[in-house]
């Protein structure tokens, strides 16, 4: 990993926050929210988007490990008043459920 990659990871990590679903719903409604499966690192996934590293993203998008949440997920997050880890990589907001 080079200095620039490390810098992007540090920047994205500092911009990651735990947010209530109710604050994230509008991004879901706009189609700008992507769910990152717990098997992936949220910040690393965001860095791939920031750097447009298609060869790293493609397999995860194809396997649905990175995908738009479905309506059932959104409903569950709403009903459970969920808090999700979130990071912005315009135009997307990437979210991940808290690990237990």
N, C-alpha and C positions, 0 to 999 in steps of 0.2 A: 504494500500500500504506500503510495507516494504522499508527499506533504499536502498536495491539493485535496486528495481523497480524504485524508485525515481531517483537514480543515472543514470540508463539507459535512462530514459525520459529526464533528463537534458542534458546528452551527445548527444542524438539524436537531441534534440531541438537546441543545439549549432551548430550542423552540418547541419541543414536545411537551404537551401538557395533558393532564387528566381533565376531561371535560364531560359535563352532563349531556346525555343524549338530546335533551330538549334544546340545547344550544347548537347541536349538530344537525338537527332535522332539516333545516332549510337547505343545507348542502346536499342532503339526500334527495330532497324534492327537486333540486336543480340538476341532479344527475352528476354532481361533482364530488361524490363521496365514494371512496373505495375501501373495502374491508381487507385487512391483511391477516391471514390465518396465524394463529399462535405458533405455528411451526417455523415461522419466519421472524426475523428481527425487523421491527417496525422502522427504525432509523436507517438501517441498511437498505430496506426496500424503498424508502423515501429518497435515499441517495441515488439509487438506480434511476428513479424517475427524474431527479434533478439533473443527472448527467446523461439521461436518455440512453441508458445502457440496455438496448433491446435484447441482446443475447442473454442477459441475466434475467430480464423481466418476462420474456416470452414463455418459458416453461412454467412459471408460476401463474401467469395469466391463463394459459391453456389448461392447467390443472385446477383452476379456480381457487388457488391459494391466495390470489389477489383478484378481487372481483367486486362488482357493485353488490351491495347487500340486497337481499330480496325483501319483499314486503313483510314476510313473517319475522325475519330478523329485526327489522325496524320496529314492528309492533311489540316484539318481546322486549327490546331495549326501552321502549316507551313505557310499557306496563311495569317493568321492573325498575324504572327510574335509574337506568344504568349510567355508569360513568365509563368512558372509553378513553384510551390513550389516543391522542390526535396530533398530527403534524401536517402542516400545509406545504404542498409543493404545487404551486399554481399551475393549472386551474383546479387541482384536486386537493381534497382533504383526505388523508389516509388515516384510518382508525384501526384500533386493535383492542379486543377485550382485555381486561386486567387479568394477569396470570394469578392463579390462586395457589 
